[in-house]
Amino acid sequence: MKKNYYSYVQTFRLSFFQGLVLLGTAFVPNVVQASVGLTAIKYEKKISVSITGTIIGEKKEPVVGATIMVKGTKQGVITDLSGHFKIEVTDPNSTLVISSVGYVTKEVTLSGRTSLTIELLEDVDALEEVVVTGVFDKRSRMESSVAISVLNTRQIQMQAPLSAADLLKNISGVFVNSAPGEIRNTVTSRGVTTGGIDGSSGYYYVSMQEDGLPVFNGTFGTFGPDYFLRSDITIGKLEAVKGGTASILGNNAPGGIFNYVSKTGGTEFAGEVRGKYGLEGNGINPYYRFEANFGGPLSKDKTLTYNIGGFWRQNDGARYPGYPMNEGGQVKANVVKHFKNSSVKFYAKYLNDRNTWFEYLPTVGFTNPQLVPGFEQTNSVMIPPVTAEYTINDTGEKQTFDSRDKIHSKELSFSLNYDLHFGKGWTFENKFKYSDKSSFWNATSVPYPIAVDNVIFYGLNNLAGKFGTYDFNDLATGRNLLKVNQGLNFVNGVPAGIKFSVLNGSLPGANASPNSLIFNPLVVFDNKGNEFIENATLSRKINHMSFTGGIFYSVSDISRKNPSGVGTMYNQMTSPRISPTAITYTDAKGVVYQVTNPDGITGGMGRSVATSIFNVTQNQLATFFGHNWEISPKLNLDWGVRYETIRVKGTNQIATQFAATDGGTDKNPLTLYDNYSAKITKKYSYDKPIETFSFSGGLNYRFNDGLAIYGRYSQGSKSPDLSMFLNVSATADERFINPIAQKIQQVEAGIKLKKGNASLFITPFYSLLSNVPQQVQGQETADVSTLYVTPVVYNKYQTQGIEFESNYAFTKKFSVRAVATFQKSVALDYGTWDLGANGNADDKVVYYSGNETDNNARVILRVSPSYTTGKLFASIDWSYMGSRMANVANTFKLPSFNQSNLNVGYTVNKNISLQANINNLFNQNGVMSWSAPGSFPASLNTQGFTKANLEANPNAVYYTLSLPPRAYFLTLSYKF
């Protein structure tokens, strides 16, 4: 009965939604025409007057994207790339309200004028700027009971961000780890995080959006939003909401919403091109980038406009692996049609980009981390240039791994946004997007040292028990580096396990890990996803109230092929890049076997590779309601609720690898690298729903134009992403598919101050995060190459703190912007697995309840003084990251550090400008991430590294990922 009722409710919701969408889609052209017609009837006795104008700043530069509204109405337009606008009014004495990010809002009464040039004064903080992200209706920051931050075009343009997430370092309350590079970043808001440092879950609690819709909704460990999100010249502004209404207006993202808003075309043609050249890796590795953006009218009446732009770049990166770290780009375009009371926007995007990320380097010293002698911050441990052909299971289908292809991400997406104002306060707004995305991994993972005089190395390569001599040779020269003998270990004349003896030679990097090579498995994920997203809202404004009801619906179809065992390279720890090794095995009879192929891979050469196949569909349906009540001109109340259902249905086909008995692909039993076959052996199906309810309410009191306060309580939810389902690959794992939503309670208060040239935004906050899952991966006893996953332990975190955002203009030329976060995060209830020896017989849960959480700095600061004189602009972004606990066991702290970025710009004339940026000006070495001491796989278990382990070996070598070394950039821009 329960199942029938649930099915009935689901059917009703879906039918209602589909009906609404179809009705809206069919109704749009007629409603637009009707809207225009009704307007004409209403004002048939009045004369429409066309008003044209230009919005400029204090330096007479055009203000792009400024909003011009007719006061007392919802009628408005925005300026184009030349600062021009055109708007129709029915009253020649109407008042226009002009606002733009970074400028003081200004009101201008027409008094019969039809042509205007309006100058806006720069605002130290755009508290009056109208925002659309995280609010139930369009409001200014002074009127909103939510913490909203905005970065405008100029603020974005003056920086040289490493990634799209890098821009969020300018937002208070936000922690960003962009040290990996352009992708696999980590973004958390106000301590709402599981504390981890793994880029695979870097956006777990937040929603990264483009033009108000998620970049991608069906995310999992190797398919996150930053594979498809880039910051370039097409970005008009960035709106950030932390906590608060994100629980209601975000898609399963209670931590925050970060919305990258694209530029749109204006009523006059205008454009800009930029060329950038840089040197990364402390002035060693080249960087090339080209960007362009232009737009203008497409119709004579200039109500139809377009904008198109994008970028291409190629760079070797801060740690050059032997091929470019990033190469590719994107093109974005939109067309907007403005009606009297409505607008329609069509958007398209094509991205084709290849990226990889920086990995960890061997380090010593837990209080003052330093790289092991012989290693530099510009060294790379990424896999060298290599290709490997293999066969998928027993299908005969061929695939090729190519490290130079890196993570190859593609996206083709289309969206249609329209808003209709019916009159009498009614507004319907709809956002639709369809996207087709793919991300094909040709990468490595866990490139840590692995000892070749240890059973783990031999177990991973099915060599345990194959007694004889193993030779490790330099692949390029053939020179022998090391000989190791594998034989029986005798105790009192009785065999007692296996013994490994180094016969002669040594391997590079002995000071990091003796007798070790860098473990570089060839990692392949063939991820594909197509997604439909619909977000529709219907609102009504009555007197001093507004009511908003909406539906968010998405369908994400995911397919994933995961070849496991394509091969592994065991590379020498040489500088500045690792180098390939050839490995042979000679048995007791003197027969020589080739462990690695001619390219130094324990695989490839067409061998059959166990390839598991996953097909998953995620349906997400949310209904939400918001009420905004202007109780008085000073007091405003808003509250909202969200009911969300996520249903995941899928099939996992699990493949198993077998030893070939016929010599493998080449039929030669002496070439071990291809002596395998594989086929699908298991199949799991699942259909799991999860329902959540969220609430948020806030009050804002505005004493005057310079002082407002607010308070808000929110209770949000976070359902697991698709990683829970895609990680199922063994019988023992199947029982772990038990999706439980995390609960997040948040309380915040704020005071917003503005007086003269100063503004200050202060926000104390508190969050309680419950039902956070914790699992650990272990090795089986009999076969160390076989891994297993422990059952889930659920934990609870608490964070409290205060954030500041301020601006102060000392003079017209000199101003300072600063953001700061002070917080403390505690694991109220926390348990993790101590695995002990191989196998799960001695596994146990150890508790660290009451300890500080990891990767949550108590202090995060960013101070940006800027100076402008004539044609010259200069600023410094100084950042400080306080010390952070390395793990919840509080074994040691990652030390604090600071970083400075220098930005200088010079305007040659109205068309040409130059800009120079130096990132990490003083070449600071700040540790952002770390891995535990020991070789693979012990290095993966950071939570298992205890104070007792540290005391036993305080000089142990561990692994860190630091800030990229100093980088120089020079940009030439031409506007037309």
LOKE-144405 format. One record per residue (C-alpha): x, y, z. Coordinates in steps of 0.001 Angstrom, whole numbers, padded with zeros to 6 digits, always signed. Last residue first. Example, Ala and Ser with C-alpha at 12.3 -4.5 7.8 and 13.67 -1.06 7.14 Angstrom:
BEGIN
+013670-001060+007140+012300-004500+007800
***
This chain:
BEGIN
+036199+048290-030031+038236+047244-027027+041786+045882-027281+043459+044133-024384+047107+043088-023904+047787+040791-020948+051104+039975-019251+051346+037120-016758+054046+035987-014298+053825+032927-011995+055420+032183-008599+055195+028587-007426+051852+026764-007140+050646+026552-003552+051468+023262-001923+050540+019595-002207+052182+017477+000473+053501+013967+001002+054976+012221+004038+058531+011261+004956+058923+010292+008599+061167+012422+010797+058886+012256+013865+058842+008427+013707+057412+006822+016865+055956+010121+018058+054150+010553+014739+052658+007054+014802+051532+007564+018415+049914+010867+017409+047883+008943+014863+047899+008509+011079+044650+006614+010474+042775+009723+009325+045358+010230+006567+044892+006715+005186+046035+007127+001584+049774+006943+002368+049338+003400+003699+048532+002195+000131+051139+003006-001184+054340+004012+000576+054690+005406+004049+053777+008691+005640+050227+010073+005243+048999+012371+002491+048774+016160+002507+046820+019129+001183+047130+022950+001094+050715+023460+002243+051901+027033+001700+055278+027507+000040+055480+031241-000632+057029+032435-003890+057126+036107-002839+054764+037279-005596+052502+034251-005420+050743+035387-008598+052328+038209-010582+049917+040044-012842+050558+042620-015572+047862+044458-017522+047973+046543-020676+045185+048605-022229+044154+049608-025739+040911+051079-027036+040251+054250-025028+043988+054905-024824+047072+053375-023209+045191+052263-020090+047704+050748-017672+047077+047861-015270+049006+046368-012368+048032+043342-010256+050323+041807-007607+049364+038586-005808+050533+037949-002252+050380+034696-000277+050359+033921+003411+050996+030797+005453+049703+028893+008476+051058+025463+009315+049249+022171+008659+048710+020994+012207+049583+017681+013803+047969+014463+015054+044593+016134+015606+042886+012705+015277+040434+014618+013106+043159+015137+010539+045719+017748+009480+044361+020375+011865+044559+023747+010212+046863+026745+010637+045600+030083+009358+045476+030971+005686+046423+034556+004908+045844+036329+001625+047279+039578+000266+045741+040748-003014+047795+043724-004173+046477+046461-006431+047615+048837-009152+045813+050990-011723+047432+053545-014010+045657+055738-016563+045213+058704-014250+045870+057514-010741+044308+054413-009264+045443+052609-006129+044173+049344-004710+044498+047631-001329+043223+044038-001301+043131+042209+002035+042215+038530+002185+041976+036661+005474+041169+033120+006638+041476+032290+010357+040461+029143+012235+041400+027026+009252+039116+024056+008611+041120+021279+006916+040493+018788+009692+037824+018908+012357+038786+019871+015878+038535+017106+018441+035479+016556+020636+034814+013024+019411+037968+011256+018266+036670+007692+018229+038273+004481+017003+036274+001919+015036+037749-001557+014681+039114-003838+011978+040853-006921+013380+039194-009531+011160+038793-007163+008206+041794-008301+006213+045291-006857+006191+046611-005882+009640+045229-003007+011692+042255-001405+009951+041542+001414+012384+038242+002800+011119+036885+006228+011921+034518+007653+014519+033438+011203+015173+030723+012752+017291+031044+016451+018130+033750+016926+015512+034589+020580+016148+034922+023552+013802+036231+026936+014917+035821+030097+012908+037219+033505+012030+036647+034567+008424+037924+037774+006863+037290+039860+003760+039033+043128+002955+038766+045874+000327+041065+048872+000547+040858+052171-001334+043237+054753-002815+042598+057139-005693+039333+058818-004700+040712+058939-001181+040666+056684+001869+038008+054543+000225+037090+051812+002707+035567+048449+001916+034550+045652+004243+033502+042015+004438+033675+040264+007778+032889+036726+008861+032136+035251+012284+032413+031746+013620+030793+028573+014786+031156+025112+013354+029752+021798+014603+030318+018381+013046+028518+015021+013422+029535+011530+012297+028067+008400+010686+030217+005255+010372+029710+003363+007120+030803-000255+006693+034370-000877+005521+035395-001062+001866+037412-003884+000324+040518-004077-001832+042042-007013-003692+045716-006650-004642+046661-007846-001166+045231-011272-001956+044871-013601+001012+044520-010928+003693+042294-008437+001866+043314-004820+001654+041426-001864+003129+039394+001165+002015+037922+003386+004708+034401+004757+005158+032958+007802+006940+029435+009115+006384+028292+012537+007699+024884+012064+009349+024852+015511+011020+026162+019020+010287+025527+021753+012873+026217+025318+011739+026693+028669+013474+027244+032119+012019+028252+035681+012965+028004+038050+009982+029586+041511+009794+029296+043640+006605+031210+046926+006694+031125+049921+004381+033234+053057+004194+033395+056048+001861+030515+057930+003440+028809+055662+005883+027685+052112+005236+027014+049422+007764+025417+046017+007329+024939+043904+010454+024316+040218+010193+022967+037208+011976+023323+033534+011169+021947+030209+012309+022445+027001+010357+021165+023463+010838+022449+020909+008343+021051+017408+008092+022735+014746+005960+020419+012588+003928+020740+008816+004217+021348+006693+001136+021735+003020+002057+023759+001427-000691+026259-000147+001703+024707-003614+001339+026089-003866-002167+029683-003321-001072+030345-006826+000189+029218-008271-003131+031792-006194-005008+031900-003135-007281+029632-000541-005689+031488+002756-006013+029036+004032-008629+026143+004024-006178+027658+006016-003323+029497+008192-005841+026124+009360-007202+025790+012173-004684+024446+011602-001210+021498+013776-000130+022163+017055+001643+019522+018657+003808+018760+022122+005153+017490+023756+008302+017879+027502+008194+017604+030287+010771+018179+033898+009809+018890+037284+011391+019258+040720+009839+020621+044186+010513+020627+047386+008472+022512+050677+008617+023505+053261+006003+020283+053894+004089+018357+053948+007357+017300+051612+010164+016814+048710+007790+015544+045641+009609+015889+042255+007919+014180+039124+009230+014910+035573+008088+013407+032147+007513+014704+028904+006061+013203+025431+005845+014213+022141+004240+012475+018807+003747+014173+015745+002271+013142+012572+000471+015353+009696-000630+014581+007095-003254+016697+004049-004148+016286+001746-007137+019120-000739-007434+020539-003308-009824+023766-005260-009391+025428-007454-012007+028393-009731-011597+030841-011588-013854+031491-009267-016810+034640-010469-018577+038417-010291-018444+041538-011880-019878+045121-011536-018762+048645-012401-019928+049407-009040-021558+052096-007703-019194+053547-011118-018445+055482-011411-021706+057146-014828-021225+053833-016652-021803+053834-015529-025472+050467-015896-027148+050678-012198-028197+047325-011362-026622+047709-013633-023645+050134-016527-023287+047502-019232-023554+046582-019629-019900+045350-016086-019319+045052-014975-015699+041588-013665-014977+040147-010168-014489+036618-009608-013236+034000-007191-014555+031114-005656-012612+027937-004609-014383+026294-001907-012271+022653-001134-012986+020784+001995-012030+017982+003891-010388+018524+006910-008197+015542+008860-006877+015882+012298-005351+012839+013889-003788+012828+017435-002475+010476+019509-000363+011559+023103+000021+010286+025744+002433+010611+029522+002523+010684+032548+004734+011023+036280+004293+010332+039144+006687+011155+042805+006019+011243+045702+008465+012136+049280+007490+009350+050374+005138+007039+048223+007261+006010+044580+007254+007541+044113+003833+006549+040490+003558+008363+037943+001395+006950+034433+001115+008731+031537-000515+007571+028139-001714+009528+025196-003051+008841+022000-004946+011742+019733-005722+012119+016833-008114+015391+015056-008796+015573+011998-011012+018970+010305-011177+019549+007673-013833+022513+005315-013653+024281+003031-016107+027578+001547-014949+029981-000716-016835+032958-002429-015230+035950-002969-017489+038341-005814-016687+041129-005335-019218+041976-007694-022074+045525-007076-023218+046149-005051-026356+049786-004145-025706+048749-002410-022470+049836-003807-019146+052668-003608-016663+053877-000495-018462+057497+000452-019252+056881+001380-022889+058445-001854-024214+056060-003845-021959+056665-004413-018273+057022-007731-016417+059055-009337-019221+059975-012872-018144+063474-014372-018244+063991-018123-017809+067114-018825-015732+065767-021981-014163+065276-020295-010776+063124-017594-012380+064273-014327-013936+061831-011389-013713+062134-008198-015758+061181-004566-015059+061720-001536-017300+061510+001841-015564+060158+005149-016810+061413+008595-015658+059975+011054-013118+060273+014729-013870+062503+017526-012522+064147+015474-011078+064176+011677-010758+062030+009513-008522+062057+006541-010902+058782+005434-012415+056740+002287-011881+054122+002466-014602+050885+000603-014109+048471-001104-016451+044962-000997-017855+044031-002732-014586+040537-001484-013933+038675-000181-016982+035825+001984-015649+033039+002625-018128+030433+005141-017018+027011+006082-018224+024937+008762-016549+021438+009979-017303+020550+013019-015204+016917+014089-015024+016188+017401-013366+013195+019161-011878+012937+022318-009822+009423+023570-009208+008361+026932-007889+006076+029034-005794+006771+032659-004945+004584+034989-002908+005240+038708-002593+003944+041085+000013+003781+044836+000472+000846+045474-001861+000366+042185-003648+003273+040735-005611+002610+037384-007230+005184+034823-008219+005336+031769-010445+008622+029928-010640+009997+027317-013041+013351+025559-012887+013891+022824-015475+017037+020771-015910+017642+018027-018492+020910+016167-018317+023186+014106-020480+026122+012345-018948+029171+010463-020135+032138+009248-018133+034884+007023-019530+037116+006684-016498+040671+005483-017047+043529+005454-014544+046963+004200-015543+048581+003348-012219+051657+005426-011385+053495+004098-008282+056721+006064-007940+059629+003681-007323+061124+002610-004029+064281+001030-002682+064436+003622+000092+061639+006253+000342+062339+009998+000281+066095+009860+000871+066249+006904-001534+064916+009122-004313+066786+007413-007145+067038+003598-006907+069950+001576-005612+072208-001235-006765+072839-004734-005490+071226-007904-004158+068291-006349-002306+066597-009235-000472+062907-009957-000236+061706-012798+002012+058428-014659+001767+056662-016499+004568+057957-018720+007304+059604-021809+005801+061190-023951+008586+064955-024275+009034+064952-022414+012300+063116-019569+010571+063281-019699+006797+062069-016934+004487+061276-018176+001032+062487-016235-001974+062204-012982-003861+065554-011506-004924+065893-007825-005762+068297-006261-008277+068489-002489-008722+069365+000203-011244+070484-001712-014321+071157+000602-017246+068856+000014-020229+069338+003613-021311+065761+004844-021829+063914+002250-019740+066221+002519-016732+066388-000996-015372+064814-002796-012400+065790-006453-012336+063861-009025-010355+065480-012289-009335+063688-015505-008483+060601-016768-006705+057146-016147-008143+055351-016342-004799+053938-012820-005074+054136-011762-008718+050458-011003-009364+051356-007331-009990+049678-005844-006920+050980-008729-004820+054551-008107-005922+054500-004439-004919+052681-005252-001670+055205-007934-000718+057953-005388-000033+061430-005016-001533+060017-002941-004422+058849-000205-002045+056067+001981-003417+056466+005742-003615+053270+007724-004125+051508+008599-007360+047988+008074-005932+046252+008448-009283+047200+008675-012917+045369+010075-015877+043686+009424-019175+040174+010268-018032+037356+010828-020512+034872+013446-019376+031627+013763-021271+028756+016213-021197+025478+016693-023055+023441+019525-021629+019807+020578-021728+018726+023665-019868+015416+025308-018993+014791+028386-016909+011258+029696-016417+009914+032854-014861+006252+033726-014443+005350+037072-012925+002020+038320-011580+001850+041715-009856-001430+042876-011395+000231+042617-014793+001205+039489-016661+004973+039901-016399+006620+037061-018327+010133+035786-017822+012027+033562-020221+015142+031468-020076+016135+028929-022699+019257+026831-022311+021533+024866-024581+024534+022709-023762+027418+020996-025516+030149+019914-023162+033463+018141-023521+036102+017142-021000+039355+015340-021795+041122+014581-018533+044699+014057-019791+045000+013526-023572+048784+013518-023149+048502+010436-020918+047129+008435-023846+045128+005292-023033+043765+003602-026123+040605+001521-026483+039815-001555-028542+036525-003467-028532+037209-007227-028781+034296-007858-026428+036138-010054-023922+036654-007251-021417+037546-003951-023098+040746-004462-025076+043908-002434-024458+046225+000045-026170+048732+001970-024075+050181+005416-024724+052838+007340-022794+054009+010868-022008+055149+010759-018355+052742+010063-015447+052602+012899-012961+055359+013122-010357+056299+016658-011375+058995+018947-009990+058474+022745-009869+058261+022801-006072+061705+021183-005982+062885+017712-004947+066518+016659-004386+066362+017177-000647+062907+016172+000655+060506+019078+000425+060133+021149+003570+057297+021241+006086+057937+023274+009250+055971+021696+012107+055565+018268+010510+059021+018100+008980+059770+016111+005829+058067+016169+002434+057690+013965-000634+055631+015683-003392+051867+015393-003958+050088+015747-007296+049267+018612-009637+046229+018362-011868+045249+017478-015412+043285+019266-018049+041992+018909-021579+039198+021153-022849+036399+021177-025383+033529+023380-024249+030513+024420-026309+027872+026698-024849+024480+027951-025943+022001+030435-024463+018574+031632-025575+017031+034489-023628+013409+035617-023697+012142+038859-022205+008910+040282-020921+007058+043460-020132+007715+045643-023166+009486+042900-025053+013213+042189-025001+014712+039369-027065+018064+038034-025897+020538+035902-027853+023353+034119-026075+026743+032706-026946+029520+030767-025240+032644+029279-026824+035123+027155-024881+038781+026299-024493+041576+023833-025061+044894+022971-023474+045887+022437-019855+048863+020650-018264+050844+020713-021517+053192+017711-021979+056391+016549-020237+055020+016647-016682+055567+020417-016161+054998+021492-012559+053700+025080-012613+051697+024382-015746+052686+023705-019342+050021+026058-020646+047610+026217-023547+044690+028552-023876+041558+029216-025939+038771+031551-024868+035141+032502-025223+032743+035003-026662+029343+035661-028138+026658+038189-027256+023398+038882-029053+020616+041445-029057+016980+041648-030160+015226+044770-028895+017509+046910-031034+014599+048337-033080+016541+047498-036219+017203+043949-035093+020318+041937-034236+021807+044366-031752+025268+044084-030192+027897+041669-028991+031562+040932-028632+033865+038795-026523+037347+037481-027211+039997+035612-025263+043450+034268-026167+045759+032457-023760+049344+031214-023788+051372+030056-020752+055046+029123-020866+056945+027180-018159+060019+028577-016396+059255+031843-014590+058676+030507-011100+056702+027487-012363+054549+029642-014604+055535+032109-017328+052713+034011-018969+051334+035414-022181+047827+036787-022471+045992+038118-025513+042689+039869-025035+039900+040826-027424+037014+043176-026649+033694+043984-028249+031031+046522-029052+027976+046768-031287+025316+049078-029904+021991+048168-028260+023605+045793-025817+024689+042151-025745+024643+039897-022686+027416+039103-020234+027283+035818-018356+026510+035384-014645+028632+032937-012626+026404+031916-009685+027914+030506-006511+025236+029013-004269+025964+027928-000705+026328+025184+001879+022761+023869+001630+023284+022421-001863+020637+019858-002875+019691+022214-005699+019805+025694-004223+016756+027915-003688+015615+026477-000370+018788+025358+001443+020713+028104-000388+018381+030491+001472+020795+030713+004399+024188+029189+003740+026574+031389+001771+025243+033179-001303+027711+034248-003990+027048+036327-007095+029743+036520-009787+029672+039143-012510+029803+039655-016258+031627+036466-017208+032295+036295-020983+035972+037242-020587+036775+033941-018907+036122+031828-015849+035667+028174-016685+033156+025551-015523+032919+022111-017178+035395+019934-015265+034720+022295-012385+031246+020847-011875+032350+017363-010826+032520+014102-012764+035229+011917-011210+033773+011660-007706+030094+012098-008539+027746+014766-009883+024294+014479-011417+023388+018171-011198+025690+019776-013716+026626+023441-014141+023621+024170-011948+021234+026877-013186+021131+030613-012423+023271+031955-015254+026015+029408-014688+025932+027658-011335+028209+025946-008827+025997+024571-006071+027588+023873-002703+027736+020958-000246+029773+018384-002204+031859+020765-004264+035324+019274-003575+034245+015660-003302+036702+014166-005809+039234+016858-004925+040103+014970-001752+041140+017248+001099+038501+016134+003568+036894+018252+006266+033427+016776+005899+032348+020264+005052+030023+023036+006151+032806+025048+007789+031369+028364+006697+031355+027504+002991+033438+024882+001259+035130+024792-002145+037706+022169-003163+039371+022118-006578+039510+019094-008880+040154+021237-011961+042221+024271-012979+045166+023359-010760+045551+021080-007723+046362+024117-005493+042852+025544-005932+041829+024862-002337+039101+027359-001539+037535+028121+001845+034578+030518+001808+033345+032605+004747+034223+035906+003072+034320+035941-000735+037449+037033-002621+038823+033489-002439+035804+032640-004591+037673+033753-007703+039923+030687-007404+036889+028472-008009+036937+029388-011708+040581+028347-011857+044111+029732-011445+042757+033256-011270+044721+036116-012873+042988+039132-011332+042062+042570-012680+039234+041212-014827+037259+039737-011935+037169+042980-009956+036314+044910-013117+033495+042594-014112+031845+042721-010699+032249+040410-007730+029148+040176-005537+028638+038869-002014+025311+037878-000492+024734+037026+003167+020966+036652+003573+018267+038824+005100+018164+041063+002042+017251+044758+001920+020785+046144+002203+021973+043516-000314+019495+044805-002867+016476+042766-003883+015073+040758-006772+012502+038367-005377+012769+035098-003458+016484+035663-002899+019468+033296-003267+020786+034749-006518+018947+037662-008150+020887+040668-006878+020091+044386-007066+023099+046484-006114+022382+048710-003110+025137+047204-000984+027617+047729-003795+030672+048321-001648+033179+051156-002051+030797+052664-004589+032129+054356-007696+030112+057373-008763+027846+057036-011765+027736+059533-014636+024624+059761-016778+024615+060911-020390+021043+061427-021493+018881+061778-024592+015075+062028-024441+014688+064889-021958+011133+065848-020941+011886+066248-017236+013708+062905-017289+014171+062485-013531+017425+060722-012672+017929+058368-009725+021402+057006-008949+022669+053809-007351+026298+054178-006218+028670+052079-008329+030579+048810-007898+027824+046597-009306+025462+048718-011329+022344+050742-010653+020338+053364-012527+016822+054323-011414+014990+056358-014055+012302+058841-013049+009424+059526-015413+008648+063082-016506+008102+062169-020165+005515+059616-018973+004910+056653-021275+008487+055403-021225+010474+053304-023719+014117+052371-023041+017384+052513-024962+020807+051893-023497+024483+052592-024167+027422+051690-021901+029549+050607-024845+029326+046895-023993+025562+047235-023683+023539+048833-020922+020680+047000-019263+016922+047397-019622+013952+047950-017311+010210+047914-016780+009147+046480-013420+007435+049751-012527+007574+052378-009779+010796+053884-011071+011567+053052-014687+014606+050792-014346+018070+051105-015876+020479+048304-014927+024188+048718-015693+025685+045851-017698+028709+047760-018980+029593+051133-017495+031367+053087-020214+034591+054860-019160+034350+058581-018392+036861+058203-015522+034042+058828-013027+031955+056119-014645+029701+056270-017695+026103+055366-018557+024972+056362-022030+021511+057334-023146+018444+056787-025218+014834+057420-024210+012068+056478-026592+008705+058039-025719+005456+056103-025823+002418+058318-026182-000641+057643-024080-004214+057012-025236-003483+053379-026100-001741+052853-022789-003782+049956-021491-004525+048668-024956-000825+048662-025929+000086+046918-022713-002570+044325-023349-001140+043714-026803+002422+043355-025585+001323+040902-022960-000855+039095-025455+002077+038741-027812+004272+037435-025024+001440+035241-023794+000904+033818-027250+004583+033046-027789+004950+031551-024295+001773+029460-024102+003043+026302-025755+006127+026205-023603+004299+027242-020457+001550+024672-020986+004092+021991-021756+006133+022904-018679+003092+023108-016385+001711+019850-017683+005025+018123-017217+005186+019406-013655+001667+018290-012778+002281+014914-014371+005542+014515-012488+004008+015453-009156+000955+013235-009699+003073+010276-010787+005324+010666-007739+002342+010875-005408+000764+007796-006975+004035+005853-006825+004347+006712-003138+000785+005614-002480+001302+002362-004361+004530+001667-002417+002816+002340+000881+000000+000000+000000
***
